[in-house]
């Protein structure tokens, strides 16, 4: 096995989140939990769950939204 030196150091930038960002994150989490419960109780279909979740991601813009889509 050959070991090479890593030369591509990148500076890590600390992201500052506002109170608004954190409220949106909380609102997304609570909304997502609610629709998960509805789905598990067979109140909504999988298709409806996915549609509502996509809309919530667009509306609340959670911090890791790129990973959720």
mmCIF file as gemmi writes it, N, C-alpha and C atoms, coordinates in Angstrom:
data_model
loop_
_atom_site.group_PDB
_atom_site.id
_atom_site.type_symbol
_atom_site.label_atom_id
_atom_site.label_alt_id
_atom_site.label_comp_id
_atom_site.label_asym_id
_atom_site.label_entity_id
_atom_site.label_seq_id
_atom_site.pdbx_PDB_ins_code
_atom_site.Cartn_x
_atom_site.Cartn_y
_atom_site.Cartn_z
_atom_site.occupancy
_atom_site.B_iso_or_equiv
_atom_site.pdbx_formal_charge
_atom_site.auth_seq_id
_atom_site.auth_asym_id
_atom_site.pdbx_PDB_model_num
ATOM 1 N N . UNK Axp A 1 ? 0.84 -1.171 0 1 0 ? 1 A 1
ATOM 2 C CA . UNK Axp A 1 ? 0 0 0 1 0 ? 1 A 1
ATOM 3 C C . UNK Axp A 1 ? 0.89 1.24 0 1 0 ? 1 A 1
ATOM 4 N N . UNK Axp A 2 ? 0.481 2.218 -0.786 1 0 ? 2 A 1
ATOM 5 C CA . UNK Axp A 2 ? 1.276 3.433 -0.917 1 0 ? 2 A 1
ATOM 6 C C . UNK Axp A 2 ? 0.575 4.584 -0.178 1 0 ? 2 A 1
ATOM 7 N N . UNK Axp A 3 ? 1.327 5.307 0.636 1 0 ? 3 A 1
ATOM 8 C CA . UNK Axp A 3 ? 0.779 6.429 1.391 1 0 ? 3 A 1
ATOM 9 C C . UNK Axp A 3 ? 1.297 7.721 0.783 1 0 ? 3 A 1
ATOM 10 N N . UNK Axp A 4 ? 0.378 8.629 0.497 1 0 ? 4 A 1
ATOM 11 C CA . UNK Axp A 4 ? 0.766 9.92 -0.065 1 0 ? 4 A 1
ATOM 12 C C . UNK Axp A 4 ? 0.409 11.027 0.91 1 0 ? 4 A 1
ATOM 13 N N . UNK Axp A 5 ? 1.19 12.087 0.862 1 0 ? 5 A 1
ATOM 14 C CA . UNK Axp A 5 ? 0.947 13.225 1.73 1 0 ? 5 A 1
ATOM 15 C C . UNK Axp A 5 ? -0.244 14.023 1.201 1 0 ? 5 A 1
ATOM 16 N N . UNK Axp A 6 ? -1.126 14.396 2.096 1 0 ? 6 A 1
ATOM 17 C CA . UNK Axp A 6 ? -2.278 15.207 1.731 1 0 ? 6 A 1
ATOM 18 C C . UNK Axp A 6 ? -1.869 16.669 1.803 1 0 ? 6 A 1
ATOM 19 N N . UNK Axp A 7 ? -1.961 17.358 0.674 1 0 ? 7 A 1
ATOM 20 C CA . UNK Axp A 7 ? -1.525 18.751 0.632 1 0 ? 7 A 1
ATOM 21 C C . UNK Axp A 7 ? -2.672 19.728 0.451 1 0 ? 7 A 1
ATOM 22 N N . UNK Axp A 8 ? -3.865 19.26 0.312 1 0 ? 8 A 1
ATOM 23 C CA . UNK Axp A 8 ? -4.999 20.136 0.03 1 0 ? 8 A 1
ATOM 24 C C . UNK Axp A 8 ? -5.73 20.602 1.274 1 0 ? 8 A 1
ATOM 25 N N . UNK Axp A 9 ? -5.034 21.27 2.175 1 0 ? 9 A 1
ATOM 26 C CA . UNK Axp A 9 ? -5.69 21.741 3.392 1 0 ? 9 A 1
ATOM 27 C C . UNK Axp A 9 ? -6.667 22.856 3.066 1 0 ? 9 A 1
ATOM 28 N N . UNK Axp A 10 ? -7.83 22.765 3.666 1 0 ? 10 A 1
ATOM 29 C CA . UNK Axp A 10 ? -8.82 23.82 3.52 1 0 ? 10 A 1
ATOM 30 C C . UNK Axp A 10 ? -9.149 24.351 4.904 1 0 ? 10 A 1
ATOM 31 N N . UNK Axp A 11 ? -9.355 25.642 4.951 1 0 ? 11 A 1
ATOM 32 C CA . UNK Axp A 11 ? -9.707 26.256 6.219 1 0 ? 11 A 1
ATOM 33 C C . UNK Axp A 11 ? -11.162 25.921 6.549 1 0 ? 11 A 1
ATOM 34 N N . UNK Axp A 12 ? -11.388 25.501 7.757 1 0 ? 12 A 1
ATOM 35 C CA . UNK Axp A 12 ? -12.739 25.188 8.202 1 0 ? 12 A 1
ATOM 36 C C . UNK Axp A 12 ? -13.376 26.478 8.706 1 0 ? 12 A 1
ATOM 37 N N . UNK Axp A 13 ? -14.525 26.803 8.125 1 0 ? 13 A 1
ATOM 38 C CA . UNK Axp A 13 ? -15.211 28.03 8.503 1 0 ? 13 A 1
ATOM 39 C C . UNK Axp A 13 ? -16.376 27.687 9.424 1 0 ? 13 A 1
ATOM 40 N N . UNK Axp A 14 ? -16.385 28.315 10.566 1 0 ? 14 A 1
ATOM 41 C CA . UNK Axp A 14 ? -17.462 28.089 11.525 1 0 ? 14 A 1
ATOM 42 C C . UNK Axp A 14 ? -18.699 28.843 11.051 1 0 ? 14 A 1
ATOM 43 N N . UNK Axp A 15 ? -19.809 28.136 10.976 1 0 ? 15 A 1
ATOM 44 C CA . UNK Axp A 15 ? -21.054 28.748 10.536 1 0 ? 15 A 1
ATOM 45 C C . UNK Axp A 15 ? -21.824 29.26 11.742 1 0 ? 15 A 1
ATOM 46 N N . UNK Axp A 16 ? -22.235 30.501 11.66 1 0 ? 16 A 1
ATOM 47 C CA . UNK Axp A 16 ? -23.045 31.095 12.721 1 0 ? 16 A 1
ATOM 48 C C . UNK Axp A 16 ? -24.517 30.976 12.33 1 0 ? 16 A 1
ATOM 49 N N . UNK Axp A 17 ? -25.313 30.418 13.204 1 0 ? 17 A 1
ATOM 50 C CA . UNK Axp A 17 ? -26.734 30.274 12.952 1 0 ? 17 A 1
ATOM 51 C C . UNK Axp A 17 ? -27.504 31.308 13.76 1 0 ? 17 A 1
ATOM 52 N N . UNK Axp A 18 ? -28.483 31.9 13.117 1 0 ? 18 A 1
ATOM 53 C CA . UNK Axp A 18 ? -29.304 32.899 13.792 1 0 ? 18 A 1
ATOM 54 C C . UNK Axp A 18 ? -30.436 32.212 14.546 1 0 ? 18 A 1
ATOM 55 N N . UNK Axp A 19 ? -31.102 32.982 15.363 1 0 ? 19 A 1
ATOM 56 C CA . UNK Axp A 19 ? -32.253 32.443 16.087 1 0 ? 19 A 1
ATOM 57 C C . UNK Axp A 19 ? -33.336 32.006 15.102 1 0 ? 19 A 1
ATOM 58 N N . UNK Axp A 20 ? -33.464 32.746 14.019 1 0 ? 20 A 1
ATOM 59 C CA . UNK Axp A 20 ? -34.439 32.404 12.979 1 0 ? 20 A 1
ATOM 60 C C . UNK Axp A 20 ? -34.117 31.049 12.342 1 0 ? 20 A 1
ATOM 61 N N . UNK Axp A 21 ? -32.827 30.793 12.085 1 0 ? 21 A 1
ATOM 62 C CA . UNK Axp A 21 ? -32.402 29.504 11.526 1 0 ? 21 A 1
ATOM 63 C C . UNK Axp A 21 ? -32.766 28.357 12.469 1 0 ? 21 A 1
ATOM 64 N N . UNK Axp A 22 ? -32.519 28.568 13.745 1 0 ? 22 A 1
ATOM 65 C CA . UNK Axp A 22 ? -32.79 27.518 14.727 1 0 ? 22 A 1
ATOM 66 C C . UNK Axp A 22 ? -34.291 27.285 14.912 1 0 ? 22 A 1
ATOM 67 N N . UNK Axp A 23 ? -35.074 28.36 14.831 1 0 ? 23 A 1
ATOM 68 C CA . UNK Axp A 23 ? -36.534 28.204 14.916 1 0 ? 23 A 1
ATOM 69 C C . UNK Axp A 23 ? -37.065 27.431 13.714 1 0 ? 23 A 1
ATOM 70 N N . UNK Axp A 24 ? -36.532 27.734 12.532 1 0 ? 24 A 1
ATOM 71 C CA . UNK Axp A 24 ? -36.948 27.011 11.326 1 0 ? 24 A 1
ATOM 72 C C . UNK Axp A 24 ? -36.584 25.534 11.446 1 0 ? 24 A 1
ATOM 73 N N . UNK Axp A 25 ? -35.42 25.251 12.006 1 0 ? 25 A 1
ATOM 74 C CA . UNK Axp A 25 ? -34.983 23.868 12.203 1 0 ? 25 A 1
ATOM 75 C C . UNK Axp A 25 ? -35.938 23.136 13.152 1 0 ? 25 A 1
ATOM 76 N N . UNK Axp A 26 ? -36.29 23.786 14.239 1 0 ? 26 A 1
ATOM 77 C CA . UNK Axp A 26 ? -37.216 23.196 15.203 1 0 ? 26 A 1
ATOM 78 C C . UNK Axp A 26 ? -38.595 22.981 14.579 1 0 ? 26 A 1
ATOM 79 N N . UNK Axp A 27 ? -39.082 23.969 13.852 1 0 ? 27 A 1
ATOM 80 C CA . UNK Axp A 27 ? -40.39 23.844 13.206 1 0 ? 27 A 1
ATOM 81 C C . UNK Axp A 27 ? -40.399 22.712 12.188 1 0 ? 27 A 1
ATOM 82 N N . UNK Axp A 28 ? -39.3 22.567 11.453 1 0 ? 28 A 1
ATOM 83 C CA . UNK Axp A 28 ? -39.215 21.457 10.504 1 0 ? 28 A 1
ATOM 84 C C . UNK Axp A 28 ? -39.258 20.126 11.246 1 0 ? 28 A 1
ATOM 85 N N . UNK Axp A 29 ? -38.477 20.007 12.306 1 0 ? 29 A 1
ATOM 86 C CA . UNK Axp A 29 ? -38.427 18.758 13.065 1 0 ? 29 A 1
ATOM 87 C C . UNK Axp A 29 ? -39.809 18.396 13.617 1 0 ? 29 A 1
ATOM 88 N N . UNK Axp A 30 ? -40.491 19.37 14.211 1 0 ? 30 A 1
ATOM 89 C CA . UNK Axp A 30 ? -41.811 19.106 14.792 1 0 ? 30 A 1
ATOM 90 C C . UNK Axp A 30 ? -42.823 18.723 13.718 1 0 ? 30 A 1
ATOM 91 N N . UNK Axp A 31 ? -42.775 19.425 12.601 1 0 ? 31 A 1
ATOM 92 C CA . UNK Axp A 31 ? -43.681 19.117 11.501 1 0 ? 31 A 1
ATOM 93 C C . UNK Axp A 31 ? -43.401 17.726 10.938 1 0 ? 31 A 1
ATOM 94 N N . UNK Axp A 32 ? -42.123 17.403 10.792 1 0 ? 32 A 1
ATOM 95 C CA . UNK Axp A 32 ? -41.738 16.101 10.257 1 0 ? 32 A 1
ATOM 96 C C . UNK Axp A 32 ? -42.175 14.979 11.195 1 0 ? 32 A 1
ATOM 97 N N . UNK Axp A 33 ? -42.004 15.2 12.48 1 0 ? 33 A 1
ATOM 98 C CA . UNK Axp A 33 ? -42.429 14.204 13.468 1 0 ? 33 A 1
ATOM 99 C C . UNK Axp A 33 ? -43.945 13.99 13.393 1 0 ? 33 A 1
ATOM 100 N N . UNK Axp A 34 ? -44.681 15.066 13.229 1 0 ? 34 A 1
ATOM 101 C CA . UNK Axp A 34 ? -46.136 14.986 13.143 1 0 ? 34 A 1
ATOM 102 C C . UNK Axp A 34 ? -46.577 14.18 11.92 1 0 ? 34 A 1
ATOM 103 N N . UNK Axp A 35 ? -45.99 14.466 10.756 1 0 ? 35 A 1
ATOM 104 C CA . UNK Axp A 35 ? -46.413 13.726 9.559 1 0 ? 35 A 1
ATOM 105 C C . UNK Axp A 35 ? -45.921 12.277 9.598 1 0 ? 35 A 1
ATOM 106 N N . UNK Axp A 36 ? -44.798 12.02 10.274 1 0 ? 36 A 1
ATOM 107 C CA . UNK Axp A 36 ? -44.363 10.628 10.457 1 0 ? 36 A 1
ATOM 108 C C . UNK Axp A 36 ? -45.399 9.864 11.272 1 0 ? 36 A 1
ATOM 109 N N . UNK Axp A 37 ? -45.88 10.502 12.329 1 0 ? 37 A 1
ATOM 110 C CA . UNK Axp A 37 ? -46.9 9.857 13.164 1 0 ? 37 A 1
ATOM 111 C C . UNK Axp A 37 ? -48.175 9.593 12.369 1 0 ? 37 A 1
ATOM 112 N N . UNK Axp A 38 ? -48.583 10.561 11.554 1 0 ? 38 A 1
ATOM 113 C CA . UNK Axp A 38 ? -49.769 10.36 10.717 1 0 ? 38 A 1
ATOM 114 C C . UNK Axp A 38 ? -49.579 9.185 9.765 1 0 ? 38 A 1
ATOM 115 N N . UNK Axp A 39 ? -48.39 9.09 9.196 1 0 ? 39 A 1
ATOM 116 C CA . UNK Axp A 39 ? -48.096 7.988 8.282 1 0 ? 39 A 1
ATOM 117 C C . UNK Axp A 39 ? -48.123 6.652 9.016 1 0 ? 39 A 1
ATOM 118 N N . UNK Axp A 40 ? -47.495 6.597 10.174 1 0 ? 40 A 1
ATOM 119 C CA . UNK Axp A 40 ? -47.445 5.343 10.936 1 0 ? 40 A 1
ATOM 120 C C . UNK Axp A 40 ? -48.827 4.903 11.419 1 0 ? 40 A 1
ATOM 121 N N . UNK Axp A 41 ? -49.722 5.853 11.595 1 0 ? 41 A 1
ATOM 122 C CA . UNK Axp A 41 ? -51.096 5.527 11.997 1 0 ? 41 A 1
ATOM 123 C C . UNK Axp A 41 ? -52.002 5.269 10.8 1 0 ? 41 A 1
ATOM 124 N N . UNK Axp A 42 ? -51.416 5.22 9.617 1 0 ? 42 A 1
ATOM 125 C CA . UNK Axp A 42 ? -52.15 5.006 8.36 1 0 ? 42 A 1
ATOM 126 C C . UNK Axp A 42 ? -53.195 6.085 8.08 1 0 ? 42 A 1
ATOM 127 N N . UNK Axp A 43 ? -52.922 7.29 8.532 1 0 ? 43 A 1
ATOM 128 C CA . UNK Axp A 43 ? -53.817 8.416 8.256 1 0 ? 43 A 1
ATOM 129 C C . UNK Axp A 43 ? -53.492 9.065 6.912 1 0 ? 43 A 1
ATOM 130 N N . UNK Axp A 44 ? -52.224 8.947 6.495 1 0 ? 44 A 1
ATOM 131 C CA . UNK Axp A 44 ? -51.812 9.45 5.182 1 0 ? 44 A 1
ATOM 132 C C . UNK Axp A 44 ? -50.995 8.371 4.484 1 0 ? 44 A 1
ATOM 133 N N . UNK Axp A 45 ? -50.978 8.427 3.167 1 0 ? 45 A 1
ATOM 134 C CA . UNK Axp A 45 ? -50.229 7.436 2.387 1 0 ? 45 A 1
ATOM 135 C C . UNK Axp A 45 ? -48.754 7.834 2.313 1 0 ? 45 A 1
ATOM 136 N N . UNK Axp A 46 ? -47.933 6.9 1.834 1 0 ? 46 A 1
ATOM 137 C CA . UNK Axp A 46 ? -46.511 7.176 1.662 1 0 ? 46 A 1
ATOM 138 C C . UNK Axp A 46 ? -46.309 8.314 0.669 1 0 ? 46 A 1
ATOM 139 N N . UNK Axp A 47 ? -47.096 8.322 -0.383 1 0 ? 47 A 1
ATOM 140 C CA . UNK Axp A 47 ? -46.998 9.392 -1.384 1 0 ? 47 A 1
ATOM 141 C C . UNK Axp A 47 ? -47.323 10.758 -0.763 1 0 ? 47 A 1
ATOM 142 N N . UNK Axp A 48 ? -48.368 10.804 0.048 1 0 ? 48 A 1
ATOM 143 C CA . UNK Axp A 48 ? -48.73 12.057 0.723 1 0 ? 48 A 1
ATOM 144 C C . UNK Axp A 48 ? -47.64 12.481 1.696 1 0 ? 48 A 1
ATOM 145 N N . UNK Axp A 49 ? -47.103 11.516 2.434 1 0 ? 49 A 1
ATOM 146 C CA . UNK Axp A 49 ? -46.018 11.799 3.379 1 0 ? 49 A 1
ATOM 147 C C . UNK Axp A 49 ? -44.834 12.431 2.658 1 0 ? 49 A 1
ATOM 148 N N . UNK Axp A 50 ? -44.422 11.832 1.552 1 0 ? 50 A 1
ATOM 149 C CA . UNK Axp A 50 ? -43.272 12.35 0.808 1 0 ? 50 A 1
ATOM 150 C C . UNK Axp A 50 ? -43.542 13.743 0.245 1 0 ? 50 A 1
ATOM 151 N N . UNK Axp A 51 ? -44.751 13.951 -0.252 1 0 ? 51 A 1
ATOM 152 C CA . UNK Axp A 51 ? -45.11 15.25 -0.821 1 0 ? 51 A 1
ATOM 153 C C . UNK Axp A 51 ? -45.091 16.342 0.258 1 0 ? 51 A 1
ATOM 154 N N . UNK Axp A 52 ? -45.69 16.051 1.402 1 0 ? 52 A 1
ATOM 155 C CA . UNK Axp A 52 ? -45.712 17.02 2.501 1 0 ? 52 A 1
ATOM 156 C C . UNK Axp A 52 ? -44.298 17.294 2.994 1 0 ? 52 A 1
ATOM 157 N N . UNK Axp A 53 ? -43.495 16.248 3.095 1 0 ? 53 A 1
ATOM 158 C CA . UNK Axp A 53 ? -42.119 16.412 3.582 1 0 ? 53 A 1
ATOM 159 C C . UNK Axp A 53 ? -41.301 17.289 2.644 1 0 ? 53 A 1
ATOM 160 N N . UNK Axp A 54 ? -41.448 17.074 1.326 1 0 ? 54 A 1
ATOM 161 C CA . UNK Axp A 54 ? -40.735 17.925 0.356 1 0 ? 54 A 1
ATOM 162 C C . UNK Axp A 54 ? -41.149 19.386 0.501 1 0 ? 54 A 1
ATOM 163 N N . UNK Axp A 55 ? -42.441 19.606 0.688 1 0 ? 55 A 1
ATOM 164 C CA . UNK Axp A 55 ? -42.935 20.981 0.864 1 0 ? 55 A 1
ATOM 165 C C . UNK Axp A 55 ? -42.39 21.599 2.154 1 0 ? 55 A 1
ATOM 166 N N . UNK Axp A 56 ? -42.316 20.809 3.209 1 0 ? 56 A 1
ATOM 167 C CA . UNK Axp A 56 ? -41.765 21.312 4.471 1 0 ? 56 A 1
ATOM 168 C C . UNK Axp A 56 ? -40.285 21.651 4.341 1 0 ? 56 A 1
ATOM 169 N N . UNK Axp A 57 ? -39.553 20.861 3.596 1 0 ? 57 A 1
ATOM 170 C CA . UNK Axp A 57 ? -38.134 21.149 3.374 1 0 ? 57 A 1
ATOM 171 C C . UNK Axp A 57 ? -37.987 22.47 2.629 1 0 ? 57 A 1
ATOM 172 N N . UNK Axp A 58 ? -38.835 22.685 1.629 1 0 ? 58 A 1
ATOM 173 C CA . UNK Axp A 58 ? -38.789 23.948 0.882 1 0 ? 58 A 1
ATOM 174 C C . UNK Axp A 58 ? -39.172 25.133 1.767 1 0 ? 58 A 1
ATOM 175 N N . UNK Axp A 59 ? -40.164 24.925 2.619 1 0 ? 59 A 1
ATOM 176 C CA . UNK Axp A 59 ? -40.673 26.025 3.44 1 0 ? 59 A 1
ATOM 177 C C . UNK Axp A 59 ? -39.743 26.374 4.593 1 0 ? 59 A 1
ATOM 178 N N . UNK Axp A 60 ? -39.287 25.371 5.338 1 0 ? 60 A 1
ATOM 179 C CA . UNK Axp A 60 ? -38.502 25.619 6.541 1 0 ? 60 A 1
ATOM 180 C C . UNK Axp A 60 ? -37.003 25.705 6.281 1 0 ? 60 A 1
ATOM 181 N N . UNK Axp A 61 ? -36.531 25.161 5.18 1 0 ? 61 A 1
ATOM 182 C CA . UNK Axp A 61 ? -35.106 25.158 4.834 1 0 ? 61 A 1
ATOM 183 C C . UNK Axp A 61 ? -34.223 24.722 6.011 1 0 ? 61 A 1
ATOM 184 N N . UNK Axp A 62 ? -34.353 23.459 6.43 1 0 ? 62 A 1
ATOM 185 C CA . UNK Axp A 62 ? -33.502 22.993 7.526 1 0 ? 62 A 1
ATOM 186 C C . UNK Axp A 62 ? -32.03 23.065 7.132 1 0 ? 62 A 1
ATOM 187 N N . UNK Axp A 63 ? -31.168 23.087 8.112 1 0 ? 63 A 1
ATOM 188 C CA . UNK Axp A 63 ? -29.735 23.303 7.912 1 0 ? 63 A 1
ATOM 189 C C . UNK Axp A 63 ? -29.141 22.295 6.935 1 0 ? 63 A 1
ATOM 190 N N . UNK Axp A 64 ? -29.52 21.061 7.001 1 0 ? 64 A 1
ATOM 191 C CA . UNK Axp A 64 ? -28.972 20.034 6.111 1 0 ? 64 A 1
ATOM 192 C C . UNK Axp A 64 ? -29.959 19.65 5.012 1 0 ? 64 A 1
ATOM 193 N N . UNK Axp A 65 ? -30.693 20.609 4.515 1 0 ? 65 A 1
ATOM 194 C CA . UNK Axp A 65 ? -31.755 20.313 3.541 1 0 ? 65 A 1
ATOM 195 C C . UNK Axp A 65 ? -31.242 19.653 2.267 1 0 ? 65 A 1
ATOM 196 N N . UNK Axp A 66 ? -29.988 19.944 1.877 1 0 ? 66 A 1
ATOM 197 C CA . UNK Axp A 66 ? -29.447 19.323 0.664 1 0 ? 66 A 1
ATOM 198 C C . UNK Axp A 66 ? -29.388 17.806 0.798 1 0 ? 66 A 1
ATOM 199 N N . UNK Axp A 67 ? -29.181 17.329 2.01 1 0 ? 67 A 1
ATOM 200 C CA . UNK Axp A 67 ? -29.088 15.884 2.237 1 0 ? 67 A 1
ATOM 201 C C . UNK Axp A 67 ? -30.461 15.226 2.33 1 0 ? 67 A 1
ATOM 202 N N . UNK Axp A 68 ? -31.48 16.006 2.612 1 0 ? 68 A 1
ATOM 203 C CA . UNK Axp A 68 ? -32.816 15.452 2.816 1 0 ? 68 A 1
ATOM 204 C C . UNK Axp A 68 ? -33.593 15.242 1.533 1 0 ? 68 A 1
ATOM 205 N N . UNK Axp A 69 ? -33.224 15.943 0.479 1 0 ? 69 A 1
ATOM 206 C CA . UNK Axp A 69 ? -33.983 15.838 -0.773 1 0 ? 69 A 1
ATOM 207 C C . UNK Axp A 69 ? -33.637 14.619 -1.561 1 0 ? 69 A 1
